[in-house]
């Protein structure tokens, strides 16, 4: 009886090691998830870098005059009739 119980326990652990939620069969899903997360991370890092650059242009100690002018005119709607506005953001 004891050897049969031991084999049952070992079989249960072996089954979970192969087909369990963290088993060998789940490795393919983890690799796919990792690839998707790396892609998302690259997009977020690019967005972060863009926001850092934009915030550096708005630094009060050395603000870029063109950037400040663009933001003020865009937010307040101060555009002359003879100007053409080319939106750079979606």
N, C-alpha and C positions, 0 to 999 in steps of 0.2 A: 504494500500500500504506500509506503513512504517513497520508494522510487517512482511510482506513478505520479504522486503529488509533486515531486521534484521536477519530473519531466513536464508536467502541466504548467508549473511556474516558469520554467525555462522557456517553454514554447510561447507562453504569453509575452514574456519580455522580448523574445526574438520576433514575434509578430509585430509588437509595437515598434521595435527598432527598424523594421522594414517598412511597414505600412501605417505607422502611427503619424500623428500630426507633425512630429519632428523627425520622422524616419527618413530612410534613404529615398523613398519615392517623392518626398516633399522637397528634395534638394532642387529639382528642376524649377519648381514654383518660386523658390527663394532666389535662384539665379535670375529669373525673369523679373521679379520684384526689385532686385538690386539694380538691374539695368534701367528699369523705369525710374527708380529713385535717383540714380546718378544723372539721368537726363533732366529730371525736374530740378535737381541741385544745380546743374549747369545753367539752366534758365534763370533760376533765382539769383545765382551769383552775378550773371550778366545784368539783371535788373538792379541788383544792389550796387554794382559798379556805376551804372547809369545814374542812379539816385545820388551816389556819393559825388559824382562829377557835377551834377546839377546843384547840389547843396554847396559845393565848393565855389561855384560861380556866384552864389547868392551870399557868400560870406560878407558881413557888413564892413569888415576892414578892407576888403579888396574886391568889391562887387564888380561884376562885368556889366558895364553900362548897357550894352545891347540886350543882355539877358533881362536886366531890371526893366528896361524900356518895353521889351516884349511882354513881360508878365503884367506890368501896370496897364498897358494899353489893352491887352487881351481881357483882363478882368474887369476893367472899367468901361470897355467898349469905346475907347477914344481912338477911332479910326477915321481918317479923312476920306471923303468920297473918292479921291483920285488914287488911293492906295489899294494894292492888291495883297490880300492876306493868303499866305501859303501855310496851312496847318502842318506841323511836323509830327504831331501825336495823333493817335487814333482816338 
